[in-house]
């Protein structure tokens, strides 16, 4: 082995270390907005990968899943299919996702949700905007419109999720909830309500009236935005 060959690995490590230092410095000086999406992911991966090229892996992940948000929302079984992603990286991504959700939950805790719509919307988007299959969720509220419980009621395919009117109302009564907010996503990205969305909303409203359970809204979440059915006159 020549002297040049012996020094090559050390030089590569130094270069990576210098890159990480510069990226951290830019983050601290300029704030997160100073970083591109793949650079944000790079910094996240630093702790999970003390050595190695996180830049290449971050770019590969975003290319594979489509966006930073899609990477952070990807399930572990999908993440590990990407070469270079180990359990440490999966755990780092999962903890950021969970921290974001818990922070959003704190913003709506013990608050009347109808008067905290922006915080409610952010909470819903974090849970659903990047899901690759359609999911139906319910937010059960008390008489002061504070959140009692958030439950996922059904998971379906890319364009539909099961909704059972009887189960919606049974859970509301079990929890002592007099008000509910229906919530589901459109993986296609377009939040425009379908005829089926409008129809099931009306069915829950009508079935809940004699039981004293009111549907405050039905929020549809897509990557391109959101649609509250109440604002469209369907509730």
mmCIF file of the C-alpha atoms, coordinates in Angstrom:
data_MODEL
# 
_entry.id   MODEL 
# 
loop_
_atom_site.group_PDB 
_atom_site.id 
_atom_site.type_symbol 
_atom_site.label_atom_id 
_atom_site.label_alt_id 
_atom_site.label_comp_id 
_atom_site.label_asym_id 
_atom_site.label_entity_id 
_atom_site.label_seq_id 
_atom_site.pdbx_PDB_ins_code 
_atom_site.Cartn_x 
_atom_site.Cartn_y 
_atom_site.Cartn_z 
_atom_site.occupancy 
_atom_site.B_iso_or_equiv 
_atom_site.pdbx_formal_charge 
_atom_site.auth_seq_id 
_atom_site.auth_comp_id 
_atom_site.auth_asym_id 
_atom_site.auth_atom_id 
_atom_site.pdbx_PDB_model_num 
ATOM 1   C CA . UNK A 1 1   ? 0.000   0.000  0.000  1.00 0.00 ? 1   UNK A CA 1 
ATOM 2   C CA . UNK A 1 2   ? 1.405   3.411  -0.923 1.00 0.00 ? 2   UNK A CA 1 
ATOM 3   C CA . UNK A 1 3   ? 1.467   6.439  1.345  1.00 0.00 ? 3   UNK A CA 1 
ATOM 4   C CA . UNK A 1 4   ? -1.228  8.086  -0.792 1.00 0.00 ? 4   UNK A CA 1 
ATOM 5   C CA . UNK A 1 5   ? -3.462  5.015  -0.478 1.00 0.00 ? 5   UNK A CA 1 
ATOM 6   C CA . UNK A 1 6   ? -3.040  4.945  3.297  1.00 0.00 ? 6   UNK A CA 1 
ATOM 7   C CA . UNK A 1 7   ? -4.116  8.541  3.685  1.00 0.00 ? 7   UNK A CA 1 
ATOM 8   C CA . UNK A 1 8   ? -7.135  8.404  1.352  1.00 0.00 ? 8   UNK A CA 1 
ATOM 9   C CA . UNK A 1 9   ? -9.732  7.180  3.910  1.00 0.00 ? 9   UNK A CA 1 
ATOM 10  C CA . UNK A 1 10  ? -8.683  9.820  6.441  1.00 0.00 ? 10  UNK A CA 1 
ATOM 11  C CA . UNK A 1 11  ? -9.000  12.537 3.805  1.00 0.00 ? 11  UNK A CA 1 
ATOM 12  C CA . UNK A 1 12  ? -12.525 11.340 2.927  1.00 0.00 ? 12  UNK A CA 1 
ATOM 13  C CA . UNK A 1 13  ? -13.544 11.370 6.621  1.00 0.00 ? 13  UNK A CA 1 
ATOM 14  C CA . UNK A 1 14  ? -12.133 14.881 7.046  1.00 0.00 ? 14  UNK A CA 1 
ATOM 15  C CA . UNK A 1 15  ? -14.061 16.123 4.037  1.00 0.00 ? 15  UNK A CA 1 
ATOM 16  C CA . UNK A 1 16  ? -17.321 14.679 5.366  1.00 0.00 ? 16  UNK A CA 1 
ATOM 17  C CA . UNK A 1 17  ? -16.637 16.139 8.797  1.00 0.00 ? 17  UNK A CA 1 
ATOM 18  C CA . UNK A 1 18  ? -15.995 19.544 7.288  1.00 0.00 ? 18  UNK A CA 1 
ATOM 19  C CA . UNK A 1 19  ? -19.201 19.376 5.264  1.00 0.00 ? 19  UNK A CA 1 
ATOM 20  C CA . UNK A 1 20  ? -21.215 18.519 8.354  1.00 0.00 ? 20  UNK A CA 1 
ATOM 21  C CA . UNK A 1 21  ? -19.650 21.381 10.295 1.00 0.00 ? 21  UNK A CA 1 
ATOM 22  C CA . UNK A 1 22  ? -20.432 23.867 7.508  1.00 0.00 ? 22  UNK A CA 1 
ATOM 23  C CA . UNK A 1 23  ? -24.005 22.645 7.226  1.00 0.00 ? 23  UNK A CA 1 
ATOM 24  C CA . UNK A 1 24  ? -24.592 22.890 10.982 1.00 0.00 ? 24  UNK A CA 1 
ATOM 25  C CA . UNK A 1 25  ? -23.069 26.370 10.988 1.00 0.00 ? 25  UNK A CA 1 
ATOM 26  C CA . UNK A 1 26  ? -25.369 27.485 8.158  1.00 0.00 ? 26  UNK A CA 1 
ATOM 27  C CA . UNK A 1 27  ? -28.361 26.081 10.034 1.00 0.00 ? 27  UNK A CA 1 
ATOM 28  C CA . UNK A 1 28  ? -27.459 27.911 13.244 1.00 0.00 ? 28  UNK A CA 1 
ATOM 29  C CA . UNK A 1 29  ? -26.621 31.203 11.537 1.00 0.00 ? 29  UNK A CA 1 
ATOM 30  C CA . UNK A 1 30  ? -29.377 31.305 8.944  1.00 0.00 ? 30  UNK A CA 1 
ATOM 31  C CA . UNK A 1 31  ? -32.091 29.179 10.535 1.00 0.00 ? 31  UNK A CA 1 
ATOM 32  C CA . UNK A 1 32  ? -33.828 26.154 8.980  1.00 0.00 ? 32  UNK A CA 1 
ATOM 33  C CA . UNK A 1 33  ? -35.021 28.256 6.038  1.00 0.00 ? 33  UNK A CA 1 
ATOM 34  C CA . UNK A 1 34  ? -31.380 28.570 4.925  1.00 0.00 ? 34  UNK A CA 1 
ATOM 35  C CA . UNK A 1 35  ? -31.319 24.854 4.112  1.00 0.00 ? 35  UNK A CA 1 
ATOM 36  C CA . UNK A 1 36  ? -32.780 22.993 1.161  1.00 0.00 ? 36  UNK A CA 1 
ATOM 37  C CA . UNK A 1 37  ? -35.105 20.092 1.947  1.00 0.00 ? 37  UNK A CA 1 
ATOM 38  C CA . UNK A 1 38  ? -32.418 17.475 1.357  1.00 0.00 ? 38  UNK A CA 1 
ATOM 39  C CA . UNK A 1 39  ? -30.073 19.403 3.673  1.00 0.00 ? 39  UNK A CA 1 
ATOM 40  C CA . UNK A 1 40  ? -32.661 19.374 6.464  1.00 0.00 ? 40  UNK A CA 1 
ATOM 41  C CA . UNK A 1 41  ? -32.825 15.610 6.051  1.00 0.00 ? 41  UNK A CA 1 
ATOM 42  C CA . UNK A 1 42  ? -29.020 15.445 6.027  1.00 0.00 ? 42  UNK A CA 1 
ATOM 43  C CA . UNK A 1 43  ? -28.791 17.151 9.417  1.00 0.00 ? 43  UNK A CA 1 
ATOM 44  C CA . UNK A 1 44  ? -31.438 14.799 10.775 1.00 0.00 ? 44  UNK A CA 1 
ATOM 45  C CA . UNK A 1 45  ? -29.378 11.818 9.640  1.00 0.00 ? 45  UNK A CA 1 
ATOM 46  C CA . UNK A 1 46  ? -26.116 13.051 11.191 1.00 0.00 ? 46  UNK A CA 1 
ATOM 47  C CA . UNK A 1 47  ? -26.818 11.484 14.593 1.00 0.00 ? 47  UNK A CA 1 
ATOM 48  C CA . UNK A 1 48  ? -28.066 8.250  13.028 1.00 0.00 ? 48  UNK A CA 1 
ATOM 49  C CA . UNK A 1 49  ? -25.008 7.981  10.767 1.00 0.00 ? 49  UNK A CA 1 
ATOM 50  C CA . UNK A 1 50  ? -21.870 9.231  12.558 1.00 0.00 ? 50  UNK A CA 1 
ATOM 51  C CA . UNK A 1 51  ? -19.869 8.290  9.446  1.00 0.00 ? 51  UNK A CA 1 
ATOM 52  C CA . UNK A 1 52  ? -20.839 8.164  5.829  1.00 0.00 ? 52  UNK A CA 1 
ATOM 53  C CA . UNK A 1 53  ? -22.283 10.399 3.148  1.00 0.00 ? 53  UNK A CA 1 
ATOM 54  C CA . UNK A 1 54  ? -25.662 11.584 4.437  1.00 0.00 ? 54  UNK A CA 1 
ATOM 55  C CA . UNK A 1 55  ? -25.978 14.025 1.531  1.00 0.00 ? 55  UNK A CA 1 
ATOM 56  C CA . UNK A 1 56  ? -26.229 11.247 -1.029 1.00 0.00 ? 56  UNK A CA 1 
ATOM 57  C CA . UNK A 1 57  ? -28.649 9.274  1.144  1.00 0.00 ? 57  UNK A CA 1 
ATOM 58  C CA . UNK A 1 58  ? -30.854 12.311 1.810  1.00 0.00 ? 58  UNK A CA 1 
ATOM 59  C CA . UNK A 1 59  ? -31.115 13.026 -1.918 1.00 0.00 ? 59  UNK A CA 1 
ATOM 60  C CA . UNK A 1 60  ? -31.840 9.367  -2.619 1.00 0.00 ? 60  UNK A CA 1 
ATOM 61  C CA . UNK A 1 61  ? -34.642 9.281  -0.048 1.00 0.00 ? 61  UNK A CA 1 
ATOM 62  C CA . UNK A 1 62  ? -36.330 12.388 -1.411 1.00 0.00 ? 62  UNK A CA 1 
ATOM 63  C CA . UNK A 1 63  ? -36.022 11.067 -4.974 1.00 0.00 ? 63  UNK A CA 1 
ATOM 64  C CA . UNK A 1 64  ? -37.533 7.755  -3.876 1.00 0.00 ? 64  UNK A CA 1 
ATOM 65  C CA . UNK A 1 65  ? -40.483 9.130  -1.884 1.00 0.00 ? 65  UNK A CA 1 
ATOM 66  C CA . UNK A 1 66  ? -41.083 12.460 -3.629 1.00 0.00 ? 66  UNK A CA 1 
ATOM 67  C CA . UNK A 1 67  ? -40.599 15.102 -0.935 1.00 0.00 ? 67  UNK A CA 1 
ATOM 68  C CA . UNK A 1 68  ? -39.224 15.725 2.542  1.00 0.00 ? 68  UNK A CA 1 
ATOM 69  C CA . UNK A 1 69  ? -42.721 15.360 3.974  1.00 0.00 ? 69  UNK A CA 1 
ATOM 70  C CA . UNK A 1 70  ? -43.155 12.019 2.239  1.00 0.00 ? 70  UNK A CA 1 
ATOM 71  C CA . UNK A 1 71  ? -39.869 10.763 3.674  1.00 0.00 ? 71  UNK A CA 1 
ATOM 72  C CA . UNK A 1 72  ? -40.825 11.800 7.199  1.00 0.00 ? 72  UNK A CA 1 
ATOM 73  C CA . UNK A 1 73  ? -44.226 10.124 6.790  1.00 0.00 ? 73  UNK A CA 1 
ATOM 74  C CA . UNK A 1 74  ? -42.942 6.904  5.222  1.00 0.00 ? 74  UNK A CA 1 
ATOM 75  C CA . UNK A 1 75  ? -43.419 3.682  7.218  1.00 0.00 ? 75  UNK A CA 1 
ATOM 76  C CA . UNK A 1 76  ? -40.315 1.821  8.438  1.00 0.00 ? 76  UNK A CA 1 
ATOM 77  C CA . UNK A 1 77  ? -40.853 -1.073 6.048  1.00 0.00 ? 77  UNK A CA 1 
ATOM 78  C CA . UNK A 1 78  ? -40.676 1.334  3.104  1.00 0.00 ? 78  UNK A CA 1 
ATOM 79  C CA . UNK A 1 79  ? -37.667 3.260  4.411  1.00 0.00 ? 79  UNK A CA 1 
ATOM 80  C CA . UNK A 1 80  ? -35.489 0.173  4.869  1.00 0.00 ? 80  UNK A CA 1 
ATOM 81  C CA . UNK A 1 81  ? -35.864 -0.715 1.190  1.00 0.00 ? 81  UNK A CA 1 
ATOM 82  C CA . UNK A 1 82  ? -33.573 2.219  0.393  1.00 0.00 ? 82  UNK A CA 1 
ATOM 83  C CA . UNK A 1 83  ? -29.912 1.212  0.339  1.00 0.00 ? 83  UNK A CA 1 
ATOM 84  C CA . UNK A 1 84  ? -28.055 2.726  3.274  1.00 0.00 ? 84  UNK A CA 1 
ATOM 85  C CA . UNK A 1 85  ? -31.063 3.143  5.568  1.00 0.00 ? 85  UNK A CA 1 
ATOM 86  C CA . UNK A 1 86  ? -30.656 1.212  8.798  1.00 0.00 ? 86  UNK A CA 1 
ATOM 87  C CA . UNK A 1 87  ? -32.569 1.018  12.052 1.00 0.00 ? 87  UNK A CA 1 
ATOM 88  C CA . UNK A 1 88  ? -30.887 4.144  13.436 1.00 0.00 ? 88  UNK A CA 1 
ATOM 89  C CA . UNK A 1 89  ? -32.046 6.224  10.466 1.00 0.00 ? 89  UNK A CA 1 
ATOM 90  C CA . UNK A 1 90  ? -35.556 4.775  10.663 1.00 0.00 ? 90  UNK A CA 1 
ATOM 91  C CA . UNK A 1 91  ? -35.712 5.630  14.367 1.00 0.00 ? 91  UNK A CA 1 
ATOM 92  C CA . UNK A 1 92  ? -34.463 9.188  13.769 1.00 0.00 ? 92  UNK A CA 1 
ATOM 93  C CA . UNK A 1 93  ? -37.126 9.814  11.139 1.00 0.00 ? 93  UNK A CA 1 
ATOM 94  C CA . UNK A 1 94  ? -39.850 8.244  13.284 1.00 0.00 ? 94  UNK A CA 1 
ATOM 95  C CA . UNK A 1 95  ? -39.022 10.369 16.322 1.00 0.00 ? 95  UNK A CA 1 
ATOM 96  C CA . UNK A 1 96  ? -39.153 13.595 14.302 1.00 0.00 ? 96  UNK A CA 1 
ATOM 97  C CA . UNK A 1 97  ? -42.534 12.598 12.896 1.00 0.00 ? 97  UNK A CA 1 
ATOM 98  C CA . UNK A 1 98  ? -43.876 11.792 16.347 1.00 0.00 ? 98  UNK A CA 1 
ATOM 99  C CA . UNK A 1 99  ? -42.445 14.975 17.876 1.00 0.00 ? 99  UNK A CA 1 
ATOM 100 C CA . UNK A 1 100 ? -44.202 17.042 15.201 1.00 0.00 ? 100 UNK A CA 1 
ATOM 101 C CA . UNK A 1 101 ? -47.506 15.331 15.893 1.00 0.00 ? 101 UNK A CA 1 
ATOM 102 C CA . UNK A 1 102 ? -47.199 15.767 19.649 1.00 0.00 ? 102 UNK A CA 1 
ATOM 103 C CA . UNK A 1 103 ? -46.357 19.439 19.246 1.00 0.00 ? 103 UNK A CA 1 
ATOM 104 C CA . UNK A 1 104 ? -49.435 19.912 17.058 1.00 0.00 ? 104 UNK A CA 1 
ATOM 105 C CA . UNK A 1 105 ? -51.545 18.023 19.615 1.00 0.00 ? 105 UNK A CA 1 
ATOM 106 C CA . UNK A 1 106 ? -50.360 20.368 22.369 1.00 0.00 ? 106 UNK A CA 1 
ATOM 107 C CA . UNK A 1 107 ? -51.559 23.342 20.330 1.00 0.00 ? 107 UNK A CA 1 
ATOM 108 C CA . UNK A 1 108 ? -55.150 22.079 20.407 1.00 0.00 ? 108 UNK A CA 1 
ATOM 109 C CA . UNK A 1 109 ? -55.208 20.450 23.851 1.00 0.00 ? 109 UNK A CA 1 
ATOM 110 C CA . UNK A 1 110 ? -57.929 21.795 26.165 1.00 0.00 ? 110 UNK A CA 1 
ATOM 111 C CA . UNK A 1 111 ? -58.963 24.404 23.596 1.00 0.00 ? 111 UNK A CA 1 
ATOM 112 C CA . UNK A 1 112 ? -62.301 24.813 21.796 1.00 0.00 ? 112 UNK A CA 1 
ATOM 113 C CA . UNK A 1 113 ? -61.357 23.451 18.383 1.00 0.00 ? 113 UNK A CA 1 
ATOM 114 C CA . UNK A 1 114 ? -63.870 25.528 16.460 1.00 0.00 ? 114 UNK A CA 1 
ATOM 115 C CA . UNK A 1 115 ? -62.092 28.703 17.567 1.00 0.00 ? 115 UNK A CA 1 
ATOM 116 C CA . UNK A 1 116 ? -58.615 27.224 16.948 1.00 0.00 ? 116 UNK A CA 1 
ATOM 117 C CA . UNK A 1 117 ? -59.126 26.227 13.325 1.00 0.00 ? 117 UNK A CA 1 
ATOM 118 C CA . UNK A 1 118 ? -55.590 26.931 12.084 1.00 0.00 ? 118 UNK A CA 1 
ATOM 119 C CA . UNK A 1 119 ? -54.069 24.786 14.840 1.00 0.00 ? 119 UNK A CA 1 
ATOM 120 C CA . UNK A 1 120 ? -56.659 22.084 14.168 1.00 0.00 ? 120 UNK A CA 1 
ATOM 121 C CA . UNK A 1 121 ? -55.867 22.124 10.462 1.00 0.00 ? 121 UNK A CA 1 
ATOM 122 C CA . UNK A 1 122 ? -52.132 21.806 11.076 1.00 0.00 ? 122 UNK A CA 1 
ATOM 123 C CA . UNK A 1 123 ? -52.804 18.889 13.411 1.00 0.00 ? 123 UNK A CA 1 
ATOM 124 C CA . UNK A 1 124 ? -54.907 17.153 10.759 1.00 0.00 ? 124 UNK A CA 1 
ATOM 125 C CA . UNK A 1 125 ? -52.399 17.799 7.980  1.00 0.00 ? 125 UNK A CA 1 
ATOM 126 C CA . UNK A 1 126 ? -49.562 16.284 10.005 1.00 0.00 ? 126 UNK A CA 1 
ATOM 127 C CA . UNK A 1 127 ? -51.587 13.117 10.466 1.00 0.00 ? 127 UNK A CA 1 
ATOM 128 C CA . UNK A 1 128 ? -52.988 12.706 6.978  1.00 0.00 ? 128 UNK A CA 1 
ATOM 129 C CA . UNK A 1 129 ? -51.611 14.861 4.174  1.00 0.00 ? 129 UNK A CA 1 
ATOM 130 C CA . UNK A 1 130 ? -48.832 12.416 3.205  1.00 0.00 ? 130 UNK A CA 1 
ATOM 131 C CA . UNK A 1 131 ? -50.638 9.114  3.719  1.00 0.00 ? 131 UNK A CA 1 
ATOM 132 C CA . UNK A 1 132 ? -50.538 6.981  0.570  1.00 0.00 ? 132 UNK A CA 1 
ATOM 133 C CA . UNK A 1 133 ? -53.865 5.294  1.292  1.00 0.00 ? 133 UNK A CA 1 
ATOM 134 C CA . UNK A 1 134 ? -57.187 6.808  2.248  1.00 0.00 ? 134 UNK A CA 1 
ATOM 135 C CA . UNK A 1 135 ? -57.860 6.951  5.979  1.00 0.00 ? 135 UNK A CA 1 
ATOM 136 C CA . UNK A 1 136 ? -60.995 7.945  7.864  1.00 0.00 ? 136 UNK A CA 1 
ATOM 137 C CA . UNK A 1 137 ? -60.558 9.560  11.284 1.00 0.00 ? 137 UNK A CA 1 
ATOM 138 C CA . UNK A 1 138 ? -62.874 11.006 13.909 1.00 0.00 ? 138 UNK A CA 1 
ATOM 139 C CA . UNK A 1 139 ? -62.287 13.776 16.418 1.00 0.00 ? 139 UNK A CA 1 
ATOM 140 C CA . UNK A 1 140 ? -64.641 13.346 19.371 1.00 0.00 ? 140 UNK A CA 1 
ATOM 141 C CA . UNK A 1 141 ? -65.396 16.587 21.232 1.00 0.00 ? 141 UNK A CA 1 
ATOM 142 C CA . UNK A 1 142 ? -67.048 17.445 24.534 1.00 0.00 ? 142 UNK A CA 1 
ATOM 143 C CA . UNK A 1 143 ? -69.825 19.991 25.094 1.00 0.00 ? 143 UNK A CA 1 
ATOM 144 C CA . UNK A 1 144 ? -67.232 22.798 25.015 1.00 0.00 ? 144 UNK A CA 1 
ATOM 145 C CA . UNK A 1 145 ? -65.789 21.486 21.741 1.00 0.00 ? 145 UNK A CA 1 
ATOM 146 C CA . UNK A 1 146 ? -62.560 20.332 23.351 1.00 0.00 ? 146 UNK A CA 1 
ATOM 147 C CA . UNK A 1 147 ? -60.933 17.167 22.077 1.00 0.00 ? 147 UNK A CA 1 
ATOM 148 C CA . UNK A 1 148 ? -61.814 14.017 24.000 1.00 0.00 ? 148 UNK A CA 1 
ATOM 149 C CA . UNK A 1 149 ? -60.182 11.559 21.644 1.00 0.00 ? 149 UNK A CA 1 
ATOM 150 C CA . UNK A 1 150 ? -58.818 11.198 18.131 1.00 0.00 ? 150 UNK A CA 1 
ATOM 151 C CA . UNK A 1 151 ? -59.406 7.802  16.549 1.00 0.00 ? 151 UNK A CA 1 
ATOM 152 C CA . UNK A 1 152 ? -58.656 6.283  13.183 1.00 0.00 ? 152 UNK A CA 1 
ATOM 153 C CA . UNK A 1 153 ? -61.813 4.464  12.168 1.00 0.00 ? 153 UNK A CA 1 
ATOM 154 C CA . UNK A 1 154 ? -60.821 2.953  8.854  1.00 0.00 ? 154 UNK A CA 1 
ATOM 155 C CA . UNK A 1 155 ? -57.963 2.453  6.393  1.00 0.00 ? 155 UNK A CA 1 
ATOM 156 C CA . UNK A 1 156 ? -58.674 1.712  2.768  1.00 0.00 ? 156 UNK A CA 1 
ATOM 157 C CA . UNK A 1 157 ? -57.067 1.912  -0.634 1.00 0.00 ? 157 UNK A CA 1 
ATOM 158 C CA . UNK A 1 158 ? -55.704 4.801  -2.673 1.00 0.00 ? 158 UNK A CA 1 
ATOM 159 C CA . UNK A 1 159 ? -59.196 6.146  -3.330 1.00 0.00 ? 159 UNK A CA 1 
ATOM 160 C CA . UNK A 1 160 ? -61.568 4.940  -0.619 1.00 0.00 ? 160 UNK A CA 1 
ATOM 161 C CA . UNK A 1 161 ? -61.807 4.088  3.073  1.00 0.00 ? 161 UNK A CA 1 
ATOM 162 C CA . UNK A 1 162 ? -64.655 2.330  4.880  1.00 0.00 ? 162 UNK A CA 1 
ATOM 163 C CA . UNK A 1 163 ? -67.031 4.447  6.973  1.00 0.00 ? 163 UNK A CA 1 
ATOM 164 C CA . UNK A 1 164 ? -69.653 2.772  9.162  1.00 0.00 ? 164 UNK A CA 1 
ATOM 165 C CA . UNK A 1 165 ? -72.331 5.153  10.420 1.00 0.00 ? 165 UNK A CA 1 
ATOM 166 C CA . UNK A 1 166 ? -73.365 2.893  13.296 1.00 0.00 ? 166 UNK A CA 1 
ATOM 167 C CA . UNK A 1 167 ? -69.768 2.603  14.526 1.00 0.00 ? 167 UNK A CA 1 
ATOM 168 C CA . UNK A 1 168 ? -69.250 6.377  14.359 1.00 0.00 ? 168 UNK A CA 1 
ATOM 169 C CA . UNK A 1 169 ? -72.259 7.001  16.575 1.00 0.00 ? 169 UNK A CA 1 
ATOM 170 C CA . UNK A 1 170 ? -71.548 4.080  18.902 1.00 0.00 ? 170 UNK A CA 1 
ATOM 171 C CA . UNK A 1 171 ? -68.084 5.436  19.666 1.00 0.00 ? 171 UNK A CA 1 
ATOM 172 C CA . UNK A 1 172 ? -69.447 8.946  20.209 1.00 0.00 ? 172 UNK A CA 1 
ATOM 173 C CA . UNK A 1 173 ? -71.950 7.629  22.754 1.00 0.00 ? 173 UNK A CA 1 
ATOM 174 C CA . UNK A 1 174 ? -69.348 5.410  24.430 1.00 0.00 ? 174 UNK A CA 1 
ATOM 175 C CA . UNK A 1 175 ? -67.062 8.418  24.888 1.00 0.00 ? 175 UNK A CA 1 
ATOM 176 C CA . UNK A 1 176 ? -69.828 10.790 25.953 1.00 0.00 ? 176 UNK A CA 1 
ATOM 177 C CA . UNK A 1 177 ? -69.133 12.960 22.928 1.00 0.00 ? 177 UNK A CA 1 
ATOM 178 C CA . UNK A 1 178 ? -71.902 15.246 21.712 1.00 0.00 ? 178 UNK A CA 1 
ATOM 179 C CA . UNK A 1 179 ? -69.905 16.739 18.830 1.00 0.00 ? 179 UNK A CA 1 
ATOM 180 C CA . UNK A 1 180 ? -67.702 15.129 16.222 1.00 0.00 ? 180 UNK A CA 1 
ATOM 181 C CA . UNK A 1 181 ? -65.481 16.242 13.380 1.00 0.00 ? 181 UNK A CA 1 
ATOM 182 C CA . UNK A 1 182 ? -65.113 13.792 10.521 1.00 0.00 ? 182 UNK A CA 1 
ATOM 183 C CA . UNK A 1 183 ? -61.748 13.719 8.806  1.00 0.00 ? 183 UNK A CA 1 
ATOM 184 C CA . UNK A 1 184 ? -60.231 11.888 5.880  1.00 0.00 ? 184 UNK A CA 1 
ATOM 185 C CA . UNK A 1 185 ? -57.574 12.318 3.224  1.00 0.00 ? 185 UNK A CA 1 
ATOM 186 C CA . UNK A 1 186 ? -57.384 12.085 -0.545 1.00 0.00 ? 186 UNK A CA 1 
ATOM 187 C CA . UNK A 1 187 ? -54.045 10.467 -1.496 1.00 0.00 ? 187 UNK A CA 1 
ATOM 188 C CA . UNK A 1 188 ? -54.475 11.835 -5.025 1.00 0.00 ? 188 UNK A CA 1 
ATOM 189 C CA . UNK A 1 189 ? -53.731 15.258 -3.551 1.00 0.00 ? 189 UNK A CA 1 
ATOM 190 C CA . UNK A 1 190 ? -57.006 16.868 -4.637 1.00 0.00 ? 190 UNK A CA 1 
ATOM 191 C CA . UNK A 1 191 ? -59.194 17.598 -1.582 1.00 0.00 ? 191 UNK A CA 1 
ATOM 192 C CA . UNK A 1 192 ? -62.378 18.233 -3.581 1.00 0.00 ? 192 UNK A CA 1 
ATOM 193 C CA . UNK A 1 193 ? -65.239 16.208 -2.030 1.00 0.00 ? 193 UNK A CA 1 
ATOM 194 C CA . UNK A 1 194 ? -66.705 13.308 -3.973 1.00 0.00 ? 194 UNK A CA 1 
ATOM 195 C CA . UNK A 1 195 ? -70.394 12.457 -4.078 1.00 0.00 ? 195 UNK A CA 1 
ATOM 196 C CA . UNK A 1 196 ? -69.674 9.588  -1.700 1.00 0.00 ? 196 UNK A CA 1 
ATOM 197 C CA . UNK A 1 197 ? -67.987 11.994 0.747  1.00 0.00 ? 197 UNK A CA 1 
ATOM 198 C CA . UNK A 1 198 ? -71.039 14.243 0.769  1.00 0.00 ? 198 UNK A CA 1 
ATOM 199 C CA . UNK A 1 199 ? -73.458 11.321 1.034  1.00 0.00 ? 199 UNK A CA 1 
ATOM 200 C CA . UNK A 1 200 ? -71.771 9.664  4.026  1.00 0.00 ? 200 UNK A CA 1 
ATOM 201 C CA . UNK A 1 201 ? -71.571 13.007 5.795  1.00 0.00 ? 201 UNK A CA 1 
ATOM 202 C CA . UNK A 1 202 ? -75.320 13.487 5.411  1.00 0.00 ? 202 UNK A CA 1 
ATOM 203 C CA . UNK A 1 203 ? -75.965 9.947  6.648  1.00 0.00 ? 203 UNK A CA 1 
ATOM 204 C CA . UNK A 1 204 ? -73.971 10.507 9.843  1.00 0.00 ? 204 UNK A CA 1 
ATOM 205 C CA . UNK A 1 205 ? -75.663 13.884 10.421 1.00 0.00 ? 205 UNK A CA 1 
ATOM 206 C CA . UNK A 1 206 ? -79.158 12.442 10.021 1.00 0.00 ? 206 UNK A CA 1 
ATOM 207 C CA . UNK A 1 207 ? -78.471 9.347  12.133 1.00 0.00 ? 207 UNK A CA 1 
ATOM 208 C CA . UNK A 1 208 ? -76.856 11.411 14.883 1.00 0.00 ? 208 UNK A CA 1 
ATOM 209 C CA . UNK A 1 209 ? -79.643 13.972 15.301 1.00 0.00 ? 209 UNK A CA 1 
ATOM 210 C CA . UNK A 1 210 ? -82.045 11.816 17.374 1.00 0.00 ? 210 UNK A CA 1 
ATOM 211 C CA . UNK A 1 211 ? -79.093 10.695 19.528 1.00 0.00 ? 211 UNK A CA 1 
ATOM 212 C CA . UNK A 1 212 ? -77.899 14.210 20.266 1.00 0.00 ? 212 UNK A CA 1 
ATOM 213 C CA . UNK A 1 213 ? -74.644 13.785 18.336 1.00 0.00 ? 213 UNK A CA 1 
ATOM 214 C CA . UNK A 1 214 ? -73.774 16.706 16.071 1.00 0.00 ? 214 UNK A CA 1 
ATOM 215 C CA . UNK A 1 215 ? -71.335 16.699 13.159 1.00 0.00 ? 215 UNK A CA 1 
ATOM 216 C CA . UNK A 1 216 ? -69.503 20.021 13.277 1.00 0.00 ? 216 UNK A CA 1 
ATOM 217 C CA . UNK A 1 217 ? -67.549 19.494 10.071 1.00 0.00 ? 217 UNK A CA 1 
ATOM 218 C CA . UNK A 1 218 ? -66.000 17.010 7.698  1.00 0.00 ? 218 UNK A CA 1 
ATOM 219 C CA . UNK A 1 219 ? -62.456 17.983 6.726  1.00 0.00 ? 219 UNK A CA 1 
ATOM 220 C CA . UNK A 1 220 ? -60.891 16.542 3.606  1.00 0.00 ? 220 UNK A CA 1 
ATOM 221 C CA . UNK A 1 221 ? -57.106 16.777 3.507  1.00 0.00 ? 221 UNK A CA 1 
ATOM 222 C CA . UNK A 1 222 ? -54.997 16.631 0.351  1.00 0.00 ? 222 UNK A CA 1 
ATOM 223 C CA . UNK A 1 223 ? -51.451 17.626 -0.465 1.00 0.00 ? 223 UNK A CA 1 
ATOM 224 C CA . UNK A 1 224 ? -52.686 20.604 -2.436 1.00 0.00 ? 224 UNK A CA 1 
ATOM 225 C CA . UNK A 1 225 ? -54.915 21.919 0.340  1.00 0.00 ? 225 UNK A CA 1 
ATOM 226 C CA . UNK A 1 226 ? -58.013 21.147 2.361  1.00 0.00 ? 226 UNK A CA 1 
ATOM 227 C CA . UNK A 1 227 ? -61.777 21.427 2.073  1.00 0.00 ? 227 UNK A CA 1 
ATOM 228 C CA . UNK A 1 228 ? -64.124 21.776 5.068  1.00 0.00 ? 228 UNK A CA 1 
ATOM 229 C CA . UNK A 1 229 ? -67.531 20.541 3.899  1.00 0.00 ? 229 UNK A CA 1 
ATOM 230 C CA . UNK A 1 230 ? -69.221 23.036 6.199  1.00 0.00 ? 230 UNK A CA 1 
ATOM 231 C CA . UNK A 1 231 ? -67.728 25.946 4.270  1.00 0.00 ? 231 UNK A CA 1 
ATOM 232 C CA . UNK A 1 232 ? -69.132 24.439 1.063  1.00 0.00 ? 232 UNK A CA 1 
ATOM 233 C CA . UNK A 1 233 ? -72.657 24.354 2.480  1.00 0.00 ? 233 UNK A CA 1 
ATOM 234 C CA . UNK A 1 234 ? -72.918 20.579 2.873  1.00 0.00 ? 234 UNK A CA 1 
ATOM 235 C CA . UNK A 1 235 ? -73.318 20.797 6.668  1.00 0.00 ? 235 UNK A CA 1 
# 
